[in-house]
Amino acid sequence: MKKFSLKIVTPEKVLFEDQVLQVSVSTTMGQITILPNHLPLVSQLSPGEVVVRFNGTDESLMAVSGGIIEVLPDQVVILADTAERAEDIDEARAEEAKQKAEELLKEKVTDAEQFAAFSAMMEKEMARLKVARKYKKRGVRTGGPSNQ
């Protein structure tokens, strides 16, 4: 099976770099799945999950809070604002952060800028929770390397 190079980068580090079979991400236009020889594309990412498939059974789950994806025929680069592997997400802490963001959104919003910031915070935590719960529920097998 043909594969392509996937690199997921945050401002702090390279989170992931390997040859993969496919990757699925949430964009502002909806969910997309990239396969080898995909048409070139640049799109804005929404907070959500990144599902990386190495073969028919092995996959890796990650959460991103937003960013940009660039797709070339043999390479995909995700420049994420923040990104975490599912196994690194503390579900209890993510739930607590989501609840805090909800409270701030209800109580302390005084202008549109604050509303946007609190909404983004809540979306990020909801994405982290979704990925952590999915990982825990499925017991996802990670067939790829444990990059950094």
LINZIUR-V341553 format. One record per backbone hydrogen bond with DSSP energy under -0.5 kcal/mol. NH is the residue of the N-H (numbers start at 1). CO is the residue of the C=O. If there is no record, write none. Layout:
BEGIN
nh = [NH & NH]
co = [CO & CO]
END
This chain:
BEGIN
nh = [4 & 5 & 6 & 7 & 8 & 9 & 9 & 10 & 11 & 15 & 15 & 16 & 18 & 20 & 21 & 22 & 23 & 24 & 25 & 27 & 27 & 28 & 30 & 32 & 34 & 36 & 37 & 38 & 41 & 43 & 45 & 46 & 48 & 50 & 51 & 52 & 52 & 53 & 54 & 55 & 59 & 60 & 62 & 63 & 64 & 65 & 67 & 68 & 69 & 70 & 71 & 72 & 72 & 75 & 76 & 77 & 78 & 79 & 79 & 80 & 80 & 81 & 84 & 86 & 88 & 89 & 89 & 91 & 94 & 95 & 96 & 97 & 98 & 99 & 100 & 101 & 102 & 103 & 104 & 105 & 106 & 107 & 108 & 110 & 115 & 116 & 117 & 118 & 119 & 120 & 121 & 122 & 123 & 124 & 125 & 126 & 127 & 128 & 129 & 130 & 131 & 132 & 133 & 134 & 135 & 136 & 137 & 138 & 139 & 140 & 143 & 147]
co = [20 & 74 & 18 & 76 & 16 & 7 & 78 & 13 & 81 & 8 & 13 & 8 & 6 & 4 & 53 & 53 & 34 & 51 & 32 & 25 & 30 & 44 & 27 & 25 & 23 & 21 & 73 & 35 & 71 & 69 & 67 & 26 & 64 & 62 & 24 & 50 & 60 & 22 & 58 & 58 & 141 & 52 & 50 & 84 & 48 & 82 & 45 & 79 & 43 & 77 & 41 & 70 & 75 & 72 & 5 & 70 & 7 & 68 & 77 & 9 & 78 & 66 & 63 & 61 & 85 & 85 & 86 & 89 & 90 & 91 & 92 & 93 & 94 & 95 & 96 & 97 & 98 & 99 & 100 & 101 & 102 & 103 & 104 & 108 & 111 & 112 & 113 & 114 & 115 & 116 & 117 & 118 & 119 & 120 & 121 & 122 & 123 & 124 & 125 & 126 & 127 & 128 & 129 & 130 & 131 & 132 & 133 & 134 & 135 & 135 & 141 & 145]
END
